[in-house]
């Protein structure tokens, strides 16, 4: 999950786990399916592969109400701003990007980008990508319509409007950095847009409609042309994110994601929001303007999706799912006690799905003046890397089926991942004696005192206590400071003045990439590019290594997958040599659904089942 980051998502809940080689369900077996489907065939075979993605239909058909329960309102209803797992799960039902990835219970099948509203993937061969790799010509499929009165065809101009809205001053998108750093002229456009009054819908609309982005053009209603500053091998992945959806002209009337906007969302997907009561209920019904023939990715079996909020405890949510009072959890994890019970019972409703991420990890405040600026000394950070008992953290998360120790920044399933262990300890249990020895060699034999803010939700308190004990064994006193999720990500870690004043020394955030495959832009760059440090930066510790920055630039510009892989891996090794962070775990995601759910297919990037593929048994 994510909170106010430029790229990537931050998991706020905490009760997630680790990685297995394949997604695992307990109970009934899933039919054997291909491990991967080529991009060309993915769309054609989407229907044929449906049975591979959640078991047989088992008497389920079309219709019914999918009941979802959870705790909190989405961070945004506006697709341009939504950056939590729950909000993206929701907006996928009513806002369609040009490209998308498939939902599947086979992780490898979720990686390739396939066309959504785009007619085809642009390539050099079909003329969609220019010879220099900088111009993308994207043709829209026919029959995609807004649920306006009367229904109106979605146009290339609607995608231009959608991308222009990303840097609106009212609710700027956390994902805008992807587009500002690639599309020609977007950086200058966004810098100017930031000066407009964010409370004035008319002023924002006037700016958007009166200012063009040089690299963004609607050649005609069916053709979008995007020009880049330099080649970007991950551009289709970026255009497949939920931020890059179309926006109808009616959105010009409202402050982005304001109260009036939330009452007037417009849909080009299979469902439309028909009721929204903040903090209480969200209801989606079928969109009468949607045409199945124009949507190869969303079968849309159920008639209604009802989301009930205000269910504050994961235990209470789990009870409702097991008793059949609800079908899916909205934002609540499976409690650890339930994980052990469901695994032992081999319950077919329970699965542990693969969703590789850097979650959690220890970050050092390299600007802290505390302890004589000890954390600016690489030797001190390396000492602490030996202190952590990662095996204890695995137990906190639910065991080896749910979590595995991680020893490098790039987790499995991401470009540049090649396993290596720069700070090995016996059984991943930590080596306090080596930590003490290295601290003494660095001139801190008398120990350190570190301020450690921690989130109060999910596993986070137990993780903080475990880390506190590990550091104590190394002669380091960790002063725990309770911090709410909102302030932790919204203020504590992203305020440079707080870092420089030493209000924190070490912290334990989480990070999940926005896409898998060629995704160094969603892992290494946002966390470790020293040039991005400043207010709201996700380079929390202010790490800056000129060689790492150089490798980032080279990796982002290459279109050769093997070279990108080598460059990102090189950056990973340098970062770990500097001990800029201490990776803790690579989690999988325990997930549960009710008895009547069929054809549930997983989306690793948002750690949820795809509402559009689910059928309900009578």
TIGUMAR-304382 format. One record per residue: x, y, z of N, C-alpha, C in turn; residue in three letters. Coordinates in steps of 0.02 Angstrom, whole numbers, plus 50000, padded with zeros to 5 digits. Each point is the difference from the previous one (the first is absolute). Example, Ala and Ser with C-alpha at 12.3 -4.5 7.8 and 13.67 -1.06 7.14 Angstrom:
2
506604971650390499555005950000500455006050000ALA 499825005349964500425005950003499615005550037SER 
REM end
This chain:
618
500424994150000499585005950000500445006250000UNK 499705005449990500405005949986499705006250033UNK 500425004450026499775006350027500485005549982UNK 499775004649958500375006049982500714998549976UNK 500064995049958500654998649970499975001949927UNK 500585001749970500005001749929499904993849958UNK 500284994450021499924993949963499984994250049UNK 499704994549976499964994050042499455000650052UNK 499824994450031499485000050050500264997950067UNK 499725002750051500214998550068499444996250035UNK 500154994050025499504996050034499925002650071UNK 499415002450016499895003050066499744995050051UNK 499694994649976499674995550046500484995950041UNK 500514997249969500514996650037499934992550002UNK 499394997149997499944992850009500064996549932UNK 500605000149973500144996449938500594995550012UNK 500144995749952500534995250013500514999549946UNK 500314994149989500584999149958499874996149937UNK 500514997249969499974997849931500064992549995UNK 499624997149954500104993149980500134999949926UNK 500234994449974500174999749929499375000649957UNK 499444997650026499375000749963499465002050050UNK 499455002649973499445001550044499724993550027UNK 499815000050063499784993850030499315000850029UNK 499554995549983499354999650032499984993850043UNK 499574999850048499944994350044499324996849990UNK 500004993649981499374996649988499984997849928UNK 499475001749964499914997649932500555002649955UNK 500214995849955500555001849954499755004449945UNK 500445004249975499855004249942500244996449938UNK 499614999949945500224996649940500665002749976UNK 500404995649969500645002249974499895004949943UNK 500415005450000499935005349951500695001749974UNK 500045003349942500655002249976500315004850049UNK 500654999750007500355004650046500015007049973UNK 499975000949936500015006749972499644999949933UNK 499745005649980499665000749936500325005849964UNK 500154999249938500325005549964499545005949996UNK 500305006049994499615006149997499514999749942UNK 500224997349943499574999949941499384995950012UNK 500084994350036499434995550009499605001450063UNK 500265004350044499705000750066499285002249996UNK 499865004949958499315002449996499544994749970UNK 500254996849946499594995049965499824994350047UNK 500484998050043499904994250042499705001650068UNK 499855006450013499775001950067499414995850022UNK 499514999249956499414996050018500174992750008UNK 500434997449955500174993050004500374998250063UNK 500375004850026500404998750060499615001250064UNK 499385002249996499635001850060499974994450050UNK 499904993849975499954994450046500664998650035UNK 500555002349971500654998850031500125004750058UNK 499575005050009500175005550045499595000050064UNK 499664994950016499665000150064499594993850012UNK 500134994849962499624993950006499385000249956UNK 499644994649998499414999549956499455004550025UNK 499555001749954499445004350017499544997050052UNK 499944993450000499644996550053499285002350009UNK 499625000649946499315001950006499885007450005UNK 500545004050002499935007250004499825002849931UNK 499655005550000499815003049936500015007550004UNK 499575003149960499985007349996499495002550051UNK 500175005650032499535003250046500224999750072UNK 499605003050043500135000150071500395006150022UNK 500075000850066500355005650031500634997550034UNK 500575002749979500634998550032500065004550061UNK 500054997150060500015003850062500715000450027UNK 500235006150008500695001450022499965004050064UNK 500404998350050499995003650064500715002150019UNK 500045005850034500655002450021499945005950046UNK 500555003550009500045005250051499875007049974UNK 500415002249952500045007249987499815001849929UNK 499815006349991499885003049934500634999349958UNK 499934999749934500605000249957500345006750007UNK 500665000249987500365006350004499735005049949UNK 499804997549941499715004249948499494995949961UNK 499465003149978499564997049950500235002049930UNK 500345005549994500265002349936500574995349979UNK 499934996649943500534995449979500685003249992UNK 500025006549986500645003449993500395000150065UNK 499644999850056500335000650065500044993750040UNK 499564995149986499974993950040500664996350000UNK 500274998650060500664996850004500044995250058UNK 499434997250019500004994550048499714993949965UNK 500144994250028499754993949969499245000249993UNK 499655002450052499275000049999499745004849947UNK 500295006049995499745004949952500114997749929UNK 500574996849987500134997649932499554994149983UNK 499874995650047499524994549989499335002849978UNK 499805005450031499355003149985500005003449932UNK 500505004249987499985004049938500104995649938UNK 500304994250008500064995449942499324998049972UNK 499485000850040499334998049978499665005449958UNK 500225006350007499655005449963500465004549960UNK 500664998850001500465004349964500524995549966UNK 500045000549934500424995449961500615003649971UNK 500604997350012500605002849968500074997249930UNK 500525002349965500124997749932500244992750000UNK 500404998250050500274993350006499894997650071UNK 500104993550009499904997250067500364993450004UNK 500084997450060500254993250009499424995550020UNK 500084993749985499474995250016500014998250074UNK 499424998550027499974996950066500064992549991UNK 500374996750044500114992949994500284997450066UNK 499884993650013500304996950059500684996949984UNK 500245000949939500694998349980500375006649993UNK 500475001250043500335006650003500275002249933UNK 500344995549964500315001949937499505002649949UNK 499384997950004499505002249952499755007150015UNK 500175002650058499785006850017500515005349979UNK 500564998149972500535004849984499915003449932UNK 499854996449946499975003349934499435005149996UNK 500135005549966499505005149986499594997849939UNK 499355000850003499564998349944499565006149985UNK 499715000449940499575005749983499365000050041UNK 499785005950020499355000850032499585004449953UNK 500025006650008499645004249953500405000849935UNK 500654999150003500405000049939499814993949958UNK 500035000849933499834994649955500534994650000UNK 500635002050008500564995449997500585003050038UNK 500504995950014500625002650029500415003449946UNK 500205006250009500425003349949500704996950000UNK 500254998749941500674997449991500335003449940UNK 500634999149991500335002649940499734996549938UNK 499844993650006499784996249942499335002549975UNK 499535001750046499345002349976499965007649994UNK 500575003450007500005007249992499805003950062UNK 499874996550054499785003350061500565003350039UNK 500624997849989500585002950033500495002349946UNK 500245006150005500455002749950500684996650003UNK 500395001049947500664996949996500455002150056UNK 499935006250024500435002450055499724998250069UNK 499434996550002499724997850063499685005550042UNK 499905005949971499755005650039499285001949986UNK 499704997649946499325001749983499564993850000UNK 499445000450038499524994550004499355002449968UNK 499764996249952499365001449969499514994550020UNK 499485001950036499554995250032499305000949971UNK 499734994849972499345000249969499494996950047UNK 499445003450010499494997850047499514995349967UNK 499764995150038499484995549974499335003650000UNK 499564997849956499335002849996499554996850053UNK 499475003650018499494997250043500095001250074UNK 500555003650020500105001750070499645006650013UNK 499514999950046499555005850007499955002250072UNK 499915006550008499835003050066499274998850014UNK 499834999550064499304999150020499655006850006UNK 500135004349951499675006549998499314999249968UNK 499615005349999499344999749968499975005049943UNK 500014997649938500064992949980500724997650007UNK 500114993349997500684997450004500435003049944UNK 500645001250018500465003349953500654996049996UNK 500264999549939500614996249989500605003350036UNK 500424995950030500625002450030500495001749944UNK 500335005750006500445002449947500725000750024UNK 500455000949952500705001350017500075006350041UNK 499585005049985500015006250039499844998950073UNK 499594995050015499844998450070500634997350036UNK 500434996549964500624997750031500505005750010UNK 500005004749953500415006050010499775003650063UNK 499345000950007499735003450060500194996150063UNK 499944993449998500164996050058500725000950022UNK 500475000049952500705000950018500155007150023UNK 499665004949972500105006950023499775000950072UNK 499504996350022499725000750067500474997350054UNK 500514996149981500414996650050500355004950047UNK 500195005849975500365004750043499565005950019UNK 499354998950005499565005350023500195002150071UNK 499925006350018500235002350066499524998250057UNK 499414997449984499524998350053500154993250031UNK 500114995049958500144993350023500514996949953UNK 500625002550001500504997649952500134992550008UNK 500074996749943500104992850001500684998150027UNK 500014994950043500644997450023500404996749944UNK 499664998249945500354996849944500235004749946UNK 499915006550011500155004849946500734999849979UNK 500454998250045500714999949984500174995549941UNK 499634994649992500124995549944499935003749933UNK 499505004449996499835003349938500405006449991UNK 500135003550054500405006149997500724998549978UNK 500254994150018500694998349984500074996849932UNK 499454998949964500054996649935499705004149943UNK 499415002950008499645003349945500285007049989UNK 500175001549939500305006449983499535005850019UNK 500255004750037499635005950018499564999450062UNK 499944994050027499544999250057500285003050064UNK 500664999850008500305002950060499865007550003UNK 500095003549944499875007349999499265001450010UNK 499584996049969499275000950008499804999350073UNK 500254994850033499814998750069500275005450047UNK 500605002449986500295005450041499565006249997UNK 499755001649941499565005849993499324998750031UNK 499744993949993499344998350026499995000650077UNK 500564998750032500045000250073499835006950028UNK 500055005249958499875006950023499265001949997UNK 499584995649972499295001549994499654998650066UNK 499475003550015499624999250061499674993150001UNK 500214995750046499734993250005499294999650026UNK 499735005550022499304999950023499515002549948UNK 500255001949941499585003149948499974995449940UNK 499444996449993499924995249945500045003449933UNK 499705005849994500005003649936500705002149980UNK 500405002350049500685002149985500424994149978UNK 499914994350032500384994049980499804997749930UNK 499355000049986499774998049934500275004749947UNK 500005006550015500255004949952500754998949986UNK 500374998350052500714998749989500104993849957UNK 499664994750017500074993849962499825001049926UNK 499445003349988499765000849932500395005349962UNK 500355004350036500365005449967500754998849993UNK 500244994350027500714998549997500104992949974UNK 500404999449949500154993549970500644997150030UNK 500064993649995500624996450016500304998049934UNK 500615002149988500314999149934499994992749978UNK 500124995450045500054992949981499354996250004UNK 499445003450004499354996750009499495002949952UNK 499794996149950499555002549948499474994849983UNK 499385002449990499484995949971499995001749925UNK 500284995449960500025001249927499305000349972UNK 499564995650026499295000049984499664996450057UNK 499354998949996499644996950056500254993050017UNK 500294996549952500204993050011500754999150007UNK 500395005549996500734999249999500345004850049UNK 500384997150046500395003850049500734999449983UNK 500365005649999500725000049985500375002850060UNK 500494996250025500395002050058500745000349980UNK 500325005650014500705001049985500395000350065UNK 500564996350004500394999650060500645004049994UNK 500275002150057500655003450001500564995449977UNK 499934993750017500514995049982499654993250000UNK 500284995049968499674993450001499894997550071UNK 499454996550009499844997250066499734993049989UNK 500394995050018499804993149989499404997850040UNK 499805003950050499434998350042499395004449987UNK 499985003449943499465004849988499314996849998UNK 499944994149972499354996749998499784998050071UNK 500474998150042499834998650070499725006250034UNK 500325005749987499795006350030499305002049975UNK 499884999049936499345001649972499474994850020UNK 500214994550029499534995050024499815000950073UNK 500275005150032499815001450070499325003350003UNK 499674999450057499335002650007499975007649998UNK 500565003350011500025007349994499845002249929UNK 500224996049951499985002149930499334998249968UNK 499465001650033499344998749973499725006349967UNK 499504999049959499685005749967499585004050050UNK 499905006349984499575004450041499495003349954UNK 499354999450015499505003349959500015007650010UNK 499745003749953500015007350006499595002550058UNK 499524996050024499605002050058500425000950063UNK 500574996750004500425000750059500295007050007UNK 499995003949947500235007050004499585004150049UNK 499414997650016499545003850043500194999650074UNK 500404995150017500104998550071500735000750022UNK 500085001750063500674999650031500194992650002UNK 500584998149973500204993049998499944996650069UNK 499634994550000499884995950060499655003850056UNK 499715005849985499625003550051499334996650013UNK 499625002650047499374996950019499524999749941UNK 499985005349960499555000049942500234995049947UNK 500664999649990500264995049954499784993050022UNK 500064998550064499854993350025499264998349991UNK 499585005049995499284998749987499854999349926UNK 500495001349957499865000449928500524996349958UNK 500244994350024500474996249959499664997549937UNK 500384999549947499744997749935500404993949980UNK 499674995049971500304993649988500084998449925UNK 500564996849982500054996749935500164992650008UNK 499914997550061500114992950015499354996450009UNK 500024993850023499394996050005499535002050057UNK 500265003850049499595002050057500035007650009UNK 499495002650033499975007150016499825000750073UNK 500285005150033499835001350070499315003050003UNK 499554996650034499315002450006499845002650070UNK 500434998450048499915002750067500675000650034UNK 500125005850031500605001050039499835003950063UNK 500054996550057499915003150065500674999750036UNK 500365005650006500684999950026500064996250065UNK 500494995550002500144996150060499504994650015UNK 499494999249956499474995250015499894995049944UNK 499855002549939499794995549946500225002749932UNK 500214995549957500095001449929499654994549962UNK 499565001849954499634995149960500145001349926UNK 500174994749964500085000449928499504995349966UNK 499665002549951499544996049960500254999949928UNK 499694995949959500214999549931499955006649963UNK 500485001349958500005005949957499644998349935UNK 499415002949988499624998149940500355002049935UNK 500485004550003500365002149939500574995349983UNK 500204995650046500564995549989499814994549952UNK 500464998349955499894994749952500544994650008UNK 499784994050014500484994650011500464998949941UNK 499745001049939500414999049940500595004849996UNK 499955005650036500545005049999500454999550061UNK 499934994750039500404999250061500234992850006UNK 500604998549977500244993150001500254997650067UNK 500015004350051500334998350063499534999450060UNK 499385002449994499555000150057499354996449983UNK 499934993650019499394996549986499395002850037UNK 500115003050058499475003450039499404995450010UNK 500104994950041499474995150011499475002350050UNK 500215003350054499505001950051499625006249979UNK 499405000850027499595005849983500175006150042UNK 500214998750062500115005550047500614998550042UNK 500375005250018500554999650048499835004750057UNK 499944997350060499825004050059500584999850050UNK 500275005850016500565000650046499755003250064UNK 500054996550056499785002450065500615001850042UNK 500045006250022500585002550036499855000750074UNK 500515001650039499925000850072500114993750039UNK 500224994649967500154993750034500735000350022UNK 500125002050061500675002250020500494994450015UNK 499784994150018500474994950022500074994549948UNK 500614998049983500094994449954499664993550024UNK 499994999050066499684994050026499255000149984UNK 499685005850009499305000549985499854999149926UNK 500425002749958499914999149927500084992649982UNK 500504996850028500124992949985499414995750022UNK 499705001650056499424996350024499415000649951UNK 499905006049973499465000949952500124996049936UNK 500624999749978500154996249939499894992550012UNK 500244997550056499934992850014499284998050012UNK 499605004550027499304998550014499555001249940UNK 500285002849946499605001149939499615006550000UNK 500135004450048499655006550001500325004949952UNK 500604998649976500355004249951500434995449958UNK 500255002749943500374995949952500755001449998UNK 500195006450004500705001949996500155005450051UNK 500645000450020500225005550042500225005849956UNK 499855006050022500175006249964500715002250014UNK 500165000950064500665002550019500264996750063UNK 499714994350018500204996650062500384993649984UNK 500564998850032500394993949988499704994050036UNK 500194994149978499824994050036500414999950065UNK 499684999550058500375000050063500484994050004UNK 500575000950033500504994850003499734993650030UNK 499605000650054499724994050031499564996249951UNK 499635003649958499584996749950500424996749946UNK 500585003049983500444997049949500204993050022UNK 500234999350061500224993550025499424995049999UNK 499415002150022499424995650002499784997949930UNK 499975004749954499764998549932500494995649963UNK 500665001250011500504995649969499944992950026UNK 499914999350066499954993350030499394996349973UNK 499465003749989499384997049976500004999049924UNK 500515002649966500025000049927499355002649971UNK 499795005750026499375003149980500055002449927UNK 499564997849956500055001949929499855007349987UNK 499725003550049499855007249991500615004450013UNK 500524996950027500605003850020500574998649952UNK 500395005149986500604999149958500545004950023UNK 500614998349983500565004650010500265001649931UNK 499905006249978500155002049932500675003749997UNK 500354999049945500665003049992499935007449981UNK 500335004450038499995007249988500665003050025UNK 500554998849964500665001950025500065007550014UNK 500315001650057500095007150017500555000650053UNK 500205006150012500495001750052499605002250061UNK 499754995250038499525001650052500064995350059UNK 500265002850056500245006750011500765000349992UNK 500285006150011500725000949999500185005550048UNK 500635000150021500255005150046500355005449960UNK 499805006250011500315005649966500365004450051UNK 500585002549981500415004350044499925007349980UNK 499925004250049499995007249988500725002549997UNK 500265000849940500705001849990500145007250019UNK 499485003950013500105007050020499965001150075UNK 499854994850037499905000950072500635002550034UNK 499935005250042500585002450038500144996050063UNK 499564995450016500054996350063500614995550000UNK 500254998650059500584995650009500615002249959UNK 500085006649995500575002649962499974998149926UNK 499404999949973499874998349929500254992949984UNK 499904995550047500244993249992499714996549939UNK 499365001249985499684996449945500255002149932UNK 500375005649996500315002049937500624995749985UNK 500224996150049500594995749993499774993249975UNK 500224998149941499804993649971500164994150045UNK 500555000550037500204994450044499484998850055UNK 499695005350024499484999350052499394996549969UNK 499825002049940499414997049968500134992649985UNK 500604998549979500184993049986499974995850064UNK 500215002950055499964996550064499284998350017UNK 499565004849991499294998950016499704994849954UNK 500244999649938499744994949953500114993050027UNK 500544999050039500134993450029499574998750062UNK 499695005050028499654999250064499314996849994UNK 499685000649941499294998549995499874992549995UNK 499564997650043499774993049999499404999649953UNK 500134998449937499454999749951499574993950009UNK 500284994750030499594994050012499445001550049UNK 500135004450048499475001950047499455003949965UNK 500185004149950499505003849963499574995449958UNK 500314994749972499614995149961499454997050044UNK 500164998450062499504997250045499455005050015UNK 500185006350009499495005150013499505000449942UNK 500244999149940499575000749941499604993749985UNK 500144994550033499604994049990500384993949978UNK 500665000449995500394994149984500285000149929UNK 500404994949983500365000049936499554999549939UNK 499384997750007499545000149943499795007249983UNK 500055004350049499725006749993500545005249993UNK 500614998650021500545004949996500674996549994UNK 500465003149963500684997549998500495005850010UNK 500574998850030500495005350008500235002749933UNK 500125006449997500235003449940500685003250015UNK 500474999149954500685002450014500235005449952UNK 499585001849950500175005349954499405004449987UNK 500115005749970499475004949991499474997649951UNK 500224996949945499534997949948499734993150017UNK 499354999350012499724993450017499924995649938UNK 499894993650009499874995549943499415002649958UNK 500014998449936499465002149956500085007049973UNK 500565003150015500135006849978500655000349961UNK 500045004349950500605000449959500615001750043UNK 500544996549988500615001150038500094995650060UNK 499504995750014500074995650059500454994149983UNK 500544999650037500444994149999500224999150072UNK 499834994450029500114999150071500735000750021UNK 500115003950051500665000450032499905002150072UNK 500504998550041499945001050073500605004050025UNK 499965006650001500585004050020500144999950075UNK 499504998550041500095000050073499714993650030UNK 500314994349985499714993650022500074998950075UNK 499494996950029500034997950070499744992950005UNK 500204996250050499784993050006499244999450005UNK 499714996549952499284998950002499585006449996UNK 500305005449975499665006549997499775002450069UNK 500374997850052499815001750069500375006050028UNK 500415003249959500395005750024500664997750031UNK 500465004750004500664998550029500205006050044UNK 499735000350062500135005850042500745000950016UNK 500384994650005500725000750015500365003749944UNK 499834998349938500325003549944499775007349998UNK 499385001250014499745006850003500395004250051UNK 500104997250061500365003750052500725001349978UNK 500324995049968500695000849979500075005549947UNK 499545000249952500035005149948499845006950027UNK 499545000350048499855006550032500615002750036UNK 500354995550036500595002250036500545002449951UNK 500084996549944500505002049950499835006849969UNK 499355001750000499785006449974500025005550052UNK 500234998450061500065005050053499395000850043UNK 499564995049999499385000450041499934993950045UNK 500554998050030499984994350045499555001150060UNK 499865006250016499555001550056499274999649982UNK 499854998449938499314999349978499715006449972UNK 499374999649978499635005549970499305000250030UNK 499685005749993499295000650017499645002649938UNK 499514996249975499665001649938499255000950010UNK 499735005149969499275001150002499684996149943UNK 499514995750017499694995649951499245000950001UNK 499725004249956499285000549995499724993749966UNK 499424997750023499714993949971499255000949992UNK 499734996849949499285000149989499654995550050UNK 499405001950019499664996550054499534994549974UNK 499964999049934499544995249972500354993449984UNK 499604994749991500244993749975500594997250039UNK 500494997449964500594997050031500505005150026UNK 499905006349984500525005050011500235000650072UNK 499565000050050500255000450069500464994150018UNK 499814993949979500424994250015500675000349964UNK 499995002549938500625000849964500465005050035UNK 499715005550023500405005150035500304997150064UNK 499614996150036500254997050063500554994949986UNK 499914996249947500514995149982500655003549980UNK 499955005349961500595003849980500335003350061UNK 499595002550046500275003050060500434995050039UNK 499764993850005500384994850035500644998349963UNK 499974999749934500614998549961500535005450010UNK 499785006249999500475005550008500305000250070UNK 499584998350049500244999850069500564994950008UNK 499934994349966500534994950003500655002349970UNK 499965005349959500585002949967500265006150038UNK 499675001750056500215005850039499685006549977UNK 499464999649963499655005949975499325000550034UNK 499845005950026499355001250030499535003149948UNK 499444996649987499515002549953499415002950039UNK 499885006449993499435003350033499404999749953UNK 499504995950017499424999049957499525005950008UNK 499765002549942499535005650000499404998049957UNK 499424999150031499414998049963499805005549950UNK 499814997949940499845004749946499424997249960UNK 499525004049983499444997849959500224999149928UNK 499634995749962500174998949930500035006449961UNK 499505004450010499975006149962500595004650013UNK 500185000950064500565004450016500674996849984UNK 500054993450006500624996549986500225001349928UNK 499544998849953500165001049929499875007249977UNK 499545003350033499815006749977500435005650028UNK 500334998950058500415005350030500684997550024UNK 499994994950042500624998050034500574998749952UNK 499884995749951500544997849955500125004749942UNK 499545004549986500055003949937500105007450013UNK 500195001950061500125007050016500745001050012UNK 500365003149953500735000750007500215003450064UNK 499635005050022500195003550062499984995350060UNK 499514995450001499964995250055500614995349999UNK 500214998249940500594995649994500635003750024UNK 500085006149978500615003850018500035001550074UNK 499425000750032499975001450071500074993750043UNK 500024994249968500094993850037499384997650036UNK 499415001649973499394997750033499914992449991UNK 500364997249952500024992849994500694997949975UNK 500194993950017500654997349979499924994049953UNK 499574995450019499864994249958499244999049999UNK 499754997049947499294998649994499904993849958UNK 499394997350001499854993749965499395000949955UNK 500115002749939499455000549952499954993749958UNK 499504999849956499904994649951500005003049931UNK 500144995949950499995002449931499794994349953UNK 499505001449959499764995249950500025003449932UNK 500274996749949500055003249934499325000849966UNK 499955004849955499385001249964499914995049943UNK 500534996949977499944994849951500604995450007UNK 499954994149970500544995150002500324999549931UNK 500574996749998500374999549937500535005449998UNK 499985004049947500495005549992499785005950042UNK 500134999850064499695004850046500505003550046UNK 500625000749977500485003650042499795007150016UNK 499615003049954499755006750011499525000250060UNK 499724994350017499524999650055500304997250064UNK 500644998349999500334997350059500625004150018UNK 500524999549958500635003350016499955007649997UNK 499715002649946500015007249991499645003850056UNK 499384998350017499665004050051500314999550070UNK 500324994450014500284999050067500725002450007UNK 500385000349944500725001150008500315005149953UNK 499625003249958500275005249957500095006350042UNK 500635001950013500145005650044499765006649974UNK 499895000549934499775006349970499265001350014UNK 499644995050025499285000950013499865002150072UNK 500525000550042499875001450071499725007050009UNK 499515000650044499685006350016499344998550034UNK 499575005150010499354998850031499614994749963UNK 499724995350038499594994549974500394994949959UNK 500655000350000500404995149964499954993250035UNK 500004994749960500024993350029500714997450008UNK 500495004049983500704998650019500065002450073UNK 499704996150045499895002450068500655001950036UNK 500534996249989500625001250037500475005149970UNK 499815003049942500435004849965500634996849974UNK 499954993749979500584996549971500175003149933UNK 500655000949987500225003149937500694997249982UNK 500024996149946500624997149975500025001549925UNK 500495003849978500035002249931500034994149952UNK 500334994650019500044994249956499334996449995UNK 499634999650055499334997249997499555004349955UNK 500055006650007499605004449957500174999049926UNK 500644999049986500214998949930499704993449974UNK 500024994850040499724993649979499245000549990UNK 499675003850042499285001149991499865003149932UNK 500375005349984499895003449935500124995249942UNK 500524996050003500144995449946499464994649994UNK 499784997550057499494994749999499345002649973UNK 499825006150016499365002849977500005001249924UNK 500585001149971500035001749930500094994049954UNK 500244994450027500114994349956499354996549984UNK 499964997449939499434995949979500184992749997UNK 500614998250022500224993150000499894997050069UNK 499544995150006499844997250066500614997350037UNK 500454996649965500584997250035500455005550029UNK 500095005449962500415005450024499675003550059UNK 499345001149995499645003150056500074995750063UNK 499944993549992500064995550057500695000750033UNK 500525000249959500685000650027500115006750034UNK 499735005349972500095006650030499635000650066UNK 499384997650003499635000450063500344995650054UNK 500254994249979500344995750049500645003450025UNK 500355003549955500595003650022499845005450051UNK 499445003449989499785005150049499834996750066UNK 499674994349998499824996450061500634998350040UNK 500514997649967500624998150036500345006150032UNK 499995005749965500305006050029499605002450061UNK 499354999949994499575002250056500114995650061UNK 500054993449989500104995550056500715000750028UNK 500495001349958500685001250025500025006150045UNK 499595005049984499955006050041499554999050061UNK 499654994350003499524998750054499535005950008UNK 499735002549944499525005550003499374997950035UNK 499834993649995499424997250035500194992950021UNK 499584997050042500064992950016499354996649979UNK 499994996449944499394996449981499834994750053UNK 499374999450015499784995050049499694993949966UNK 499435001249967499604994349975499755001249929UNK 499874994549966499635000049937499354996350014UNK 499435003549998499374996950020499604997149942UNK 499624994850015499434998149960499385003050034UNK 499424998449973499405003150027499484994750016UNK 499864998850064499454995550019499335003349984UNK 499554996249969499375002949979499454994750006UNK 499405002350013499444995550014499385002649964UNK 499574995449978499355002049972499464995350027UNK 499385002149993499444996250027499884993649959UNK 499564995850025499844993749967499735000949930UNK 499645005349987499645000549937500415003349944UNK 500605002250015500425003349949500324994749955UNK 499955001149935500324995849950500405004549952UNK 500494997149966500415003549950500335006350029UNK 500254999450060500375005650031500705000049972UNK 500205005649970500675000549970500365005950033UNK 500634998850015500395004650042500365005249959UNK 500065006150029500395005549970500565001550049UNK 500614997749987500545000750049500175007350017UNK 499955004549952500205006950013499545003650049UNK 499394997550007499545003150049499774995150052UNK 500274993949999499884995050051499254999150013UNK 499654998549946499274999150005499774995649942UNK 499414997050009499684996549945499665005149954UNK 499954998149937499705004249948499244999350004UNK 499665005450020499284999750007499654998349935UNK 500305001749943499674999249935500004992949976UNK 500414995650030500014993049977499594995450043UNK 499785002350058499684995650049499294998249979UNK 499854993650009499314997549995499774998050070UNK 499365000150010499724998150065499564993849993UNK 500144995050043499584994050001499335001750032UNK 499484996349981499335001350029500014999250076UNK 
REM end
